[in-house]
Amino acid sequence: MATRTAIEWTEVTWNPSTGCDRISAGCDNCYALTLAKRLKAMGAAKYQNDGDPRTSGPGFQLTVHPSALRQPYNWTTPSTVFVNSMSDLFHARVPTDFVRDVFAVIADTPQHTYQILTKRSSRLRKIADRLDWPRNLWMGVSVEDSASLQRVEDLRAVPAAVRFLSCEPLLGPLNEVDLEGIGWVIAGGESGPRFRPVAPEWVAGLRERCLAAEVPFFFKQWGGRTPKQGGRLLDGRTWDQMPSHTPAATA
């Protein structure tokens, strides 16, 4: 059975690898790091390898799970699938052959739409030409502030059917972001006990850039101590725009 998720812009999660390391400001309050610690304490088999405490934590060492590659073949309902909600497929310690294996599963299950998100855009760009890109794969990068704008340039060089940005947690204005070649933008504030507030003008500014470029815009949350504390309304309405590209549309 697929793992259902409360993430508003997807439906199920699939984690062929788990674990990660902090590499930028967006990682400072990583929800996956906290969840991995809890899953380790509960005895979950995937989360028994401890990462370096300086950059990772309990249950969060980068680990690949070849046995998980078969899971999507068992899902009978076509779904939107977030790949590696608990990891980064383009982490340096994920073998390129394993990335190819994940892509092969995606190509083999065209009834599903897969979303992959990375902060390691330089490796993504480096190995992109060694991968076969399925039409049902959306590729995204995290862009939390202006210091991470290079990830957008790396993403633009990748031949994905849909390229998207996840600007969450949004930690500063993105007034210089270039949306050429980008098919979707997600934005949101941070949640949790140490959340960093998001300024309304950062969100509104990003939305205006999306509207001007005719790029679908999805506003996930204002954030706060809990994900729902600030709600999802921006200027009195929700913004739930999604890319029109689906596997069926290009079959």
C-alpha positions as CSV (number, residue, x, y, z in Angstrom):
1,M,0.0,0.0,0.0
2,A,1.3,3.5,-0.9
3,T,2.0,5.8,2.1
4,R,-0.5,8.6,2.0
5,T,0.8,12.1,3.0
6,A,-0.6,15.3,4.3
7,I,1.6,17.4,2.0
8,E,-0.9,19.5,0.0
9,W,0.8,19.3,-3.4
10,T,1.2,15.5,-3.7
11,E,-0.7,12.4,-2.7
12,V,1.7,9.6,-1.6
13,T,5.4,9.3,-0.7
14,W,8.0,6.7,-1.8
15,N,11.4,6.5,-0.2
16,P,13.8,4.3,-2.0
17,S,16.5,6.0,0.0
18,T,16.4,7.6,3.5
19,G,18.7,10.0,5.4
20,C,20.5,13.2,4.4
21,D,22.9,15.9,5.6
22,R,22.4,19.6,6.2
23,I,23.9,21.7,3.3
24,S,22.1,25.1,3.5
25,A,19.9,27.4,5.6
26,G,16.8,25.6,4.4
27,C,17.9,22.5,6.3
28,D,18.2,24.0,9.7
29,N,14.8,22.8,11.0
30,C,14.4,19.8,8.8
31,Y,11.1,18.0,9.5
32,A,12.5,14.7,8.1
33,L,15.5,14.8,10.6
34,T,13.0,15.0,13.5
35,L,10.7,12.4,12.1
36,A,13.6,10.0,11.5
37,K,14.6,10.2,15.1
38,R,11.1,9.3,16.1
39,L,10.9,6.4,13.6
40,K,14.2,5.1,14.9
41,A,12.9,5.0,18.5
42,M,9.8,3.2,17.2
43,G,12.0,0.5,15.7
44,A,11.3,1.3,12.0
45,A,13.8,-0.8,10.0
46,K,14.7,2.0,7.5
47,Y,15.8,4.4,10.2
48,Q,18.3,2.5,12.3
49,N,21.5,4.0,10.8
50,D,22.7,7.1,12.6
51,G,24.2,10.0,10.7
52,D,27.0,12.3,11.6
53,P,25.6,14.4,14.5
54,R,27.3,17.5,13.1
55,T,25.2,17.4,9.9
56,S,22.6,14.7,10.4
57,G,21.3,12.7,13.3
58,P,19.7,9.5,14.7
59,G,18.2,7.3,12.1
60,F,19.2,9.7,9.3
61,Q,22.4,8.3,7.7
62,L,22.0,8.2,4.0
63,T,20.9,4.7,3.2
64,V,19.6,3.2,-0.1
65,H,16.8,0.6,0.0
66,P,16.8,-1.6,-3.1
67,S,13.9,-3.6,-1.7
68,A,11.7,-0.4,-1.9
69,L,12.1,-0.3,-5.7
70,R,9.3,-2.8,-6.2
71,Q,6.7,-0.8,-4.2
72,P,5.2,1.4,-7.0
73,Y,4.4,-1.8,-9.1
74,N,1.9,-2.8,-6.4
75,W,-0.1,0.5,-6.4
76,T,-3.3,0.1,-8.3
77,T,-4.6,3.6,-8.1
78,P,-2.8,6.2,-10.3
79,S,-1.2,8.7,-7.9
80,T,1.0,11.7,-7.7
81,V,4.1,10.4,-5.9
82,F,6.7,12.5,-4.0
83,V,10.0,10.6,-4.3
84,N,12.2,10.7,-1.2
85,S,10.3,12.9,1.2
86,M,12.9,11.6,3.8
87,S,16.0,11.9,1.7
88,D,17.7,13.5,-1.4
89,L,18.0,11.2,-4.4
90,F,21.0,13.3,-5.7
91,H,23.0,13.1,-2.5
92,A,26.6,12.3,-3.3
93,R,26.4,8.9,-1.5
94,V,23.5,7.7,-3.7
95,P,25.2,5.7,-6.5
96,T,24.4,6.8,-10.0
97,D,23.3,3.3,-10.8
98,F,20.7,3.5,-8.0
99,V,19.4,6.8,-9.4
100,R,19.0,5.0,-12.8
101,D,17.1,2.2,-11.1
102,V,14.7,4.7,-9.6
103,F,14.2,6.4,-12.9
104,A,13.6,3.0,-14.5
105,V,10.8,2.2,-12.0
106,I,9.2,5.6,-12.8
107,A,9.3,4.9,-16.5
108,D,7.9,1.4,-15.9
109,T,4.8,2.8,-14.0
110,P,3.5,5.6,-16.3
111,Q,0.1,5.5,-14.6
112,H,1.8,7.6,-11.8
113,T,3.2,11.1,-11.8
114,Y,6.5,11.3,-9.8
115,Q,7.9,14.4,-8.2
116,I,11.6,14.5,-7.2
117,L,13.0,17.5,-5.2
118,T,16.7,18.1,-4.5
119,K,19.0,20.7,-3.0
120,R,22.0,19.1,-4.7
121,S,21.4,20.7,-8.0
122,S,25.1,20.6,-9.1
123,R,25.1,16.8,-9.0
124,L,21.7,16.7,-10.7
125,R,23.1,18.7,-13.6
126,K,26.3,16.7,-13.6
127,I,24.7,13.3,-14.1
128,A,21.5,14.4,-16.0
129,D,22.9,13.3,-19.4
130,R,23.5,9.8,-17.9
131,L,19.9,9.3,-17.1
132,D,16.9,8.4,-19.2
133,W,14.2,11.0,-18.4
134,P,10.6,9.5,-18.2
135,R,7.7,11.7,-19.3
136,N,5.9,11.2,-16.0
137,L,8.7,12.7,-13.9
138,W,8.7,16.2,-12.5
139,M,12.1,17.5,-11.3
140,G,12.4,20.2,-8.7
141,V,15.0,22.1,-6.7
142,S,14.6,23.8,-3.3
143,V,15.2,27.6,-3.4
144,E,14.8,29.1,0.1
145,D,16.6,32.4,-0.5
146,S,18.7,34.4,-2.9
147,A,21.8,32.4,-1.9
148,S,20.3,29.3,-3.5
149,L,19.4,30.8,-6.9
150,Q,22.1,28.8,-8.7
151,R,20.0,25.7,-8.2
152,V,17.5,27.2,-10.7
153,E,20.2,27.6,-13.3
154,D,21.2,23.9,-12.8
155,L,17.6,22.8,-13.0
156,R,17.0,24.7,-16.3
157,A,19.7,22.5,-17.9
158,V,17.8,19.3,-17.1
159,P,15.5,17.7,-19.7
160,A,12.6,17.0,-17.3
161,A,9.0,17.1,-18.6
162,V,8.2,19.6,-15.8
163,R,10.8,21.6,-13.8
164,F,9.6,23.1,-10.5
165,L,10.8,25.2,-7.6
166,S,10.0,24.5,-3.9
167,C,10.5,27.8,-2.2
168,E,9.8,26.4,1.3
169,P,10.7,27.4,3.9
170,L,10.9,30.8,2.2
171,L,13.6,32.6,4.1
172,G,14.0,35.8,2.0
173,P,12.8,37.6,-1.1
174,L,13.4,36.0,-4.5
175,N,13.2,39.2,-6.5
176,E,15.9,38.0,-9.0
177,V,14.5,34.6,-9.7
178,D,14.4,33.8,-13.4
179,L,11.4,31.6,-14.2
180,E,12.2,30.8,-17.8
181,G,11.8,27.1,-18.4
182,I,10.2,26.6,-15.0
183,G,6.8,24.9,-15.0
184,W,5.6,25.3,-11.4
185,V,6.5,27.2,-8.2
186,I,5.6,26.1,-4.6
187,A,6.0,28.6,-1.8
188,G,5.5,28.3,1.9
189,G,6.6,29.4,5.4
190,E,8.3,27.3,8.0
191,S,6.5,25.4,10.7
192,G,7.7,23.9,14.0
193,P,8.9,25.2,17.4
194,R,11.8,27.1,15.9
195,F,10.1,28.4,12.8
196,R,11.5,31.4,11.0
197,P,8.6,33.8,10.0
198,V,8.0,34.5,6.4
199,A,7.3,38.1,5.3
200,P,4.1,38.5,3.3
201,E,5.8,40.7,0.7
202,W,8.2,37.8,-0.1
203,V,5.3,35.5,-0.9
204,A,3.3,38.2,-2.8
205,G,6.4,39.1,-4.8
206,L,7.0,35.6,-5.8
207,R,3.4,35.1,-6.8
208,E,3.5,38.3,-8.9
209,R,6.6,37.0,-10.8
210,C,4.7,33.7,-11.4
211,L,1.6,35.5,-12.7
212,A,3.8,37.7,-15.0
213,A,5.6,34.6,-16.4
214,E,2.4,32.5,-16.5
215,V,3.8,29.9,-14.2
216,P,1.4,27.9,-12.0
217,F,1.8,29.0,-8.3
218,F,1.0,26.9,-5.2
219,F,1.0,28.5,-1.8
220,K,1.3,25.8,0.8
221,Q,1.2,27.6,4.2
222,W,2.2,30.6,6.2
223,G,3.6,28.3,8.9
224,G,4.0,28.8,12.6
225,R,4.5,26.4,15.5
226,T,2.2,24.0,13.6
227,P,1.7,23.8,9.8
228,K,-1.9,25.0,10.0
229,Q,-1.3,27.8,12.5
230,G,-1.1,30.6,9.9
231,G,-3.5,29.0,7.4
232,R,-3.1,29.1,3.6
233,L,-4.9,32.2,2.4
234,L,-3.0,34.8,0.4
235,D,-4.9,38.0,-0.3
236,G,-8.1,36.2,0.7
237,R,-7.8,33.1,-1.4
238,T,-6.0,29.9,-1.8
239,W,-3.5,29.3,-4.6
240,D,-3.5,25.7,-5.6
241,Q,-2.3,25.9,-9.2
242,M,-0.6,22.9,-10.7
243,P,1.2,22.1,-14.0
244,S,-1.1,20.9,-16.7
245,H,1.4,18.3,-17.9
246,T,0.4,14.8,-17.0
247,P,1.6,11.5,-18.5
248,A,-1.8,11.1,-20.1
249,A,-1.5,14.4,-21.8
250,T,1.7,13.4,-23.6
251,A,1.0,9.7,-24.2
